[in-house]
Amino acid sequence: MCKEGTVSRSTFVVFIHFINFTKMAKAGKAVATLIIGAAIGAALGYMLATDKEKRQEDLAGIKDKFNDLKSKLNKKSKELEEDIFNA
């Protein structure tokens, strides 16, 4: 048992682990941001380096894939909403 106004060793250890975890989480976010930025930069560099016709074809393909993904997500969200309300 601890004296009043003191912190037990286990509480201190938990606090130190929490601090270390938050530092690692921040480092992980920084690395993820760096990787995402590099991917976006590479994609933009590729798009700007290609000729206009190829770029338009690539953008059309990206738009099609995005629209397909959007429609699938809308369909899944409607199904999930129906499942929730019918449960």
C-alpha positions in Angstrom: 0.0 0.0 0.0 1.3 3.5 -0.8 1.4 6.5 1.4 -1.0 9.3 0.6 0.4 11.5 -2.2 2.7 8.9 -3.7 2.4 6.8 -6.8 2.7 3.0 -6.7 5.4 1.4 -8.9 2.8 -0.4 -11.0 1.0 2.9 -11.7 4.3 4.4 -12.7 5.1 1.5 -15.0 1.7 1.7 -16.7 2.2 5.5 -17.2 5.6 4.9 -18.8 4.2 2.2 -21.1 1.4 4.6 -22.1 4.0 7.4 -22.9 6.0 4.9 -25.0 2.9 3.7 -26.8 1.8 7.3 -27.7 5.4 8.0 -29.0 5.3 4.9 -31.2 1.8 5.8 -32.5 3.0 9.3 -33.4 6.0 7.8 -35.2 3.7 5.3 -37.0 1.5 8.2 -38.2 4.6 10.1 -39.4 5.8 7.0 -41.4 2.3 6.4 -42.8 2.0 10.0 -43.9 5.5 9.9 -45.5 4.5 6.7 -47.4 1.2 8.1 -48.6 2.9 11.4 -49.6 5.5 9.5 -51.6 2.8 7.4 -53.3 0.8 10.5 -54.3 3.9 12.2 -55.5 4.9 9.2 -57.6 1.4 9.0 -59.1 1.4 12.7 -59.9 4.9 12.4 -61.4 3.8 9.5 -63.6 0.6 11.3 -64.7 2.5 14.5 -65.6 5.3 12.6 -67.4 3.0 10.7 -69.7 1.5 12.1 -72.9 -2.0 13.6 -72.9 -3.8 10.7 -74.5 -2.4 8.2 -72.1 -3.0 10.5 -69.1 -6.7 10.9 -70.2 -7.1 7.1 -70.5 -5.5 6.6 -67.0 -7.7 9.2 -65.5 -10.8 7.7 -67.1 -9.9 4.3 -65.7 -9.3 5.8 -62.2 -12.7 7.5 -62.4 -14.4 4.3 -63.4 -12.8 2.3 -60.6 -13.7 5.1 -58.1 -17.3 5.1 -59.3 -17.5 1.3 -59.0 -16.1 1.4 -55.5 -18.5 4.2 -54.6 -21.5 2.2 -55.9 -20.4 -0.9 -54.0 -20.0 1.1 -50.8 -23.5 2.6 -51.2 -25.0 -0.8 -51.8 -23.2 -2.3 -48.8 -24.3 0.6 -46.6 -27.9 0.2 -47.6 -27.7 -3.5 -46.9 -26.2 -2.9 -43.5 -28.8 -0.2 -42.8 -31.6 -2.7 -43.7 -30.0 -5.4 -41.5 -29.8 -3.0 -38.6 -33.4 -1.9 -38.9 -34.7 -5.4 -39.5 -32.9 -6.9 -36.5 
